[in-house]
Amino acid sequence: MKQLFAILFFLLLPGILFAQEIAITIDDAPRKDSKLFSGEERTAKLIENLQQAGVNDALFFVTTKNIDSLSSKRLEAYTAAGFHLANHSHSHLSINRVELDAYLADIDRAHEILTPFANFLPFFRHPFLHHGRPREVRNSVRSHIRILGYEIGYVTVDNYEWYMDALLQKAIADSKQVDYEKLKSIYVEVLWEGIQFYDEIAREQLGRSPKHVLLVHENDITALFIGDLVRHLRSHGWRIISPQEAYSDPIATTLPDVLFNGQGRVAAIARSKGQKPRDLIHISEDEAYLDKLFTERAVFQ
């Protein structure tokens, strides 16, 4: 019997030691009411589904221009549930479309608004994942957030979950019937494929699976199905970790000298090693692809 246990232990040991790990981060909180949920309903749904799926911590990147007296209470609900807040700018500006001084001032304004909140963490995520062009602008932003005491709230897994939500909102606005089971299936499938895609790139470039950081948004489709995605991940051996733990990975201190940052840190590292940009973008990160997928699956009628 002891020999049997020993054999089982060594067979299972690689999975125990090298389980893939991922943290949940959620951008653009607190978003306004939609045709499906009020802001308050969406927050309650997100908290409920995260907690039921056993997610003990998630990091909400806040766009502070959206905060009013009601939505402030939504942020407090997230922190009361044990989740954390971070800086996603005040006005959600693209550094590629505004003057540098205006962009930095926008970060500062969000910083002033957010620091009084409980469970605030000093991470900054660039809106649109635009880090700045040319390098001088990019480096100025990096220097500024370091002075504020921030680290970059990078992602390792990018996706077009935001566009799937846009399709849902348009269908509701057009009074179409929504097959929510089909919608859930596509949501889980597309995000799962994206996670596998970026993990494979990481294994090729780093020789290991890093502590991943998933990007989703505070929208209706994620509020509905984030728990289903988490359960799917766990069923395939993935661990859900806190964002703080994810940002302890060695790639947190790896700043590749490239301007290709829109697909996240893993893709940027791969680009710095000579990988072609087109090979670092998952097929589902394309509006036409998702339009076709939704039509073929008859999600909306």
C-alpha positions in Angstrom: 0.0 0.0 0.0 2.8 2.4 0.8 4.4 1.7 -2.5 1.1 2.5 -4.3 0.9 5.8 -2.5 4.5 6.6 -3.4 3.8 5.9 -7.1 0.7 8.0 -7.1 2.5 10.8 -5.3 5.3 10.9 -7.9 2.8 10.7 -10.8 0.8 13.6 -9.4 3.9 15.7 -8.2 4.4 17.5 -11.5 0.8 18.8 -11.5 1.1 19.8 -7.9 4.4 21.7 -8.4 3.6 23.2 -11.8 -0.1 24.0 -11.7 -0.9 26.9 -13.9 -2.0 30.0 -12.1 -4.1 33.0 -13.0 -5.5 36.1 -11.3 -8.7 38.0 -12.2 -8.5 41.7 -12.9 -11.4 43.8 -14.0 -11.2 47.1 -15.9 -13.4 50.2 -16.1 -15.2 50.0 -12.8 -17.7 51.4 -12.0 -19.5 51.3 -15.4 -22.9 52.9 -15.8 -26.3 51.2 -16.2 -26.9 49.1 -19.2 -30.1 47.8 -20.8 -29.7 44.6 -18.9 -28.4 45.6 -15.5 -28.2 48.7 -13.4 -24.8 49.4 -12.1 -25.9 48.2 -8.7 -27.3 45.0 -10.1 -24.1 44.4 -12.1 -21.9 44.9 -9.0 -24.1 42.5 -7.0 -23.9 39.9 -9.7 -20.2 40.2 -10.0 -19.6 39.8 -6.3 -22.1 36.9 -6.1 -20.5 35.0 -9.0 -16.9 35.6 -7.9 -17.7 34.5 -4.4 -19.7 31.4 -5.4 -16.8 30.4 -7.6 -14.4 30.7 -4.7 -12.5 33.7 -6.0 -11.1 35.3 -2.8 -9.6 38.4 -4.4 -9.9 40.3 -7.7 -8.4 43.6 -8.6 -10.8 46.3 -10.0 -9.0 48.9 -12.1 -11.1 52.1 -11.6 -11.9 54.8 -14.0 -12.6 57.6 -11.5 -14.6 59.8 -13.8 -17.4 57.3 -13.5 -17.6 57.7 -9.7 -20.6 59.4 -8.2 -22.4 58.9 -4.9 -24.1 55.7 -6.0 -21.2 54.2 -7.8 -18.9 55.1 -4.9 -21.0 52.7 -2.8 -20.4 50.0 -5.5 -16.6 50.4 -5.1 -17.1 50.1 -1.3 -19.1 46.9 -1.9 -16.2 45.4 -3.8 -13.8 46.2 -1.1 -16.2 45.0 1.6 -16.2 41.7 -0.2 -12.4 41.5 0.1 -11.5 42.7 -3.4 -9.1 45.5 -4.2 -9.0 48.7 -6.3 -6.3 50.2 -8.5 -5.8 53.1 -10.9 -7.1 53.0 -14.5 -6.9 56.8 -14.9 -9.6 59.4 -14.5 -10.9 59.8 -18.0 -9.7 56.6 -19.8 -7.5 58.6 -22.2 -5.2 57.0 -24.8 -1.6 58.2 -24.4 -1.4 57.8 -28.2 -4.1 60.5 -28.7 -3.4 63.2 -26.1 -0.5 65.3 -24.9 1.7 63.7 -22.4 1.1 66.4 -19.7 -2.7 65.9 -20.0 -2.3 62.2 -19.7 -0.1 62.4 -16.6 -2.4 64.9 -14.9 -5.3 62.5 -15.5 -3.4 59.7 -13.7 -2.7 62.1 -10.8 -6.4 63.1 -10.6 -7.4 59.4 -10.3 -4.7 58.8 -7.7 -6.1 61.6 -5.5 -9.6 60.2 -5.7 -8.7 56.5 -5.1 -6.2 56.7 -2.3 -8.8 57.3 0.4 -10.6 54.0 -0.5 -10.0 50.9 1.5 -8.1 48.1 -0.2 -6.5 50.4 -2.7 -3.3 49.0 -4.3 -0.7 51.1 -6.2 -1.0 49.6 -9.6 -1.7 51.6 -12.8 -3.1 50.0 -15.9 -2.8 52.0 -19.1 -6.2 52.5 -20.8 -6.5 50.5 -24.0 -3.2 49.0 -22.9 -1.5 51.8 -24.8 1.9 52.4 -23.1 2.9 55.3 -25.4 4.8 56.1 -28.6 7.6 56.9 -29.2 9.9 55.4 -26.5 10.5 58.8 -24.9 6.7 59.2 -24.2 6.5 55.6 -23.0 9.4 56.1 -20.7 8.0 59.4 -19.3 4.8 57.6 -18.3 6.8 54.8 -16.7 8.9 57.3 -14.8 5.8 59.3 -13.6 4.0 56.3 -12.2 7.1 55.1 -10.4 7.3 58.6 -8.7 3.7 58.1 -7.5 4.8 54.7 -6.1 3.0 52.6 -8.6 3.8 49.5 -10.5 2.4 48.7 -14.0 -0.8 46.7 -13.7 0.2 44.6 -16.7 -1.9 41.7 -18.2 -0.6 38.5 -19.6 -3.9 37.4 -21.3 -5.7 39.8 -23.6 -9.0 39.1 -25.3 -12.0 40.7 -26.9 -14.5 40.1 -24.1 -15.4 43.7 -24.3 -16.7 43.3 -27.9 -18.7 40.2 -27.0 -20.5 42.4 -24.4 -21.0 45.1 -27.1 -22.7 42.5 -29.3 -24.9 41.5 -26.3 -25.9 45.2 -25.7 -26.7 45.7 -29.3 -28.9 42.6 -29.4 -30.8 43.8 -26.4 -31.2 47.3 -27.8 -32.6 45.7 -31.0 -35.1 43.6 -29.0 -33.6 40.3 -30.0 -33.9 37.1 -28.1 -30.7 36.1 -26.3 -29.8 32.5 -25.9 -27.8 32.8 -22.7 -26.6 29.2 -22.7 -25.0 29.7 -26.1 -23.6 33.1 -25.0 -22.1 31.5 -21.9 -20.5 28.7 -24.0 -18.9 31.2 -26.3 -17.6 33.4 -23.5 -16.0 30.5 -21.7 -14.7 29.0 -24.9 -13.1 32.2 -26.3 -11.5 33.2 -23.0 -10.2 29.7 -22.4 -8.7 29.5 -25.8 -7.0 32.9 -25.3 -5.6 31.8 -21.9 -4.1 28.7 -23.5 -2.7 30.7 -26.4 -0.8 33.2 -24.2 0.3 30.4 -21.8 1.8 28.5 -24.8 3.7 31.6 -25.8 5.0 32.0 -22.3 6.1 28.4 -22.1 8.0 28.8 -25.5 9.6 32.1 -24.5 10.1 31.7 -20.7 10.4 28.0 -20.5 7.6 28.0 -17.9 4.0 29.1 -17.2 4.1 32.4 -15.3 1.6 33.6 -12.8 -0.9 34.9 -15.3 -3.1 38.1 -15.1 -6.4 37.9 -17.0 -8.0 41.1 -18.3 -11.8 41.4 -18.3 -14.1 44.4 -17.8 -16.8 45.4 -15.4 -19.5 44.7 -17.9 -22.7 42.5 -18.1 -21.2 39.5 -19.9 -18.5 39.1 -17.3 -20.9 39.7 -14.5 -23.0 36.8 -15.9 -20.3 34.3 -16.7 -17.1 34.9 -14.8 -18.0 32.2 -12.3 -18.4 29.7 -15.2 -15.0 30.6 -16.6 -13.4 30.1 -13.2 -15.0 26.7 -12.7 -13.8 25.8 -16.2 -10.3 26.8 -15.4 -10.3 24.8 -12.2 -11.6 21.8 -14.0 -8.5 21.9 -16.2 -6.1 22.1 -13.2 -5.6 25.9 -13.0 -5.4 27.7 -9.7 -7.0 31.1 -9.1 -4.6 33.4 -7.3 -4.7 36.9 -6.0 -3.5 39.7 -8.2 -0.9 40.6 -5.6 0.5 37.1 -5.9 0.4 37.2 -9.7 2.4 40.5 -9.7 5.1 38.8 -7.6 6.1 36.8 -10.7 9.6 37.6 -12.1 8.0 39.0 -15.3 6.7 41.9 -13.1 10.2 43.4 -13.2 10.8 42.6 -16.9 10.2 45.6 -19.0 10.9 44.7 -22.6 12.1 47.6 -24.7 9.4 47.3 -27.3 6.4 49.4 -28.4 4.2 46.3 -28.8 2.3 46.2 -25.5 -1.3 45.9 -26.5 -1.4 42.2 -26.0 0.2 42.2 -22.6 3.5 41.4 -20.9 4.0 37.9 -22.3 3.4 39.0 -25.8 5.8 42.0 -25.3 8.5 39.7 -24.0 8.0 37.4 -27.1 8.2 40.4 -29.4 11.5 41.5 -27.8 12.8 38.1 -28.7 11.9 38.5 -32.4 8.4 37.0 -32.6 6.2 38.6 -35.3 3.3 40.6 -33.9 0.8 38.7 -36.0 1.8 35.5 -34.2 1.1 37.1 -30.8 -2.5 38.0 -31.3 -5.1 35.3 -30.8 -7.5 34.7 -33.7 -10.5 35.7 -31.5 -9.1 39.2 -31.0 -11.0 40.3 -34.1 -14.5 41.8 -34.4 -15.2 40.1 -37.8 -14.2 36.7 -36.3 -16.6 37.2 -33.3 -19.4 38.5 -35.6 -19.2 35.3 -37.6 -19.0 33.1 -34.5 -22.1 34.6 -33.0 -24.0 34.3 -36.2 -23.0 30.7 -36.8 -24.0 29.8 -33.2 -27.3 31.7 -33.5 -26.8 33.4 -30.2 -29.3 36.2 -31.0 -32.7 35.7 -32.7 
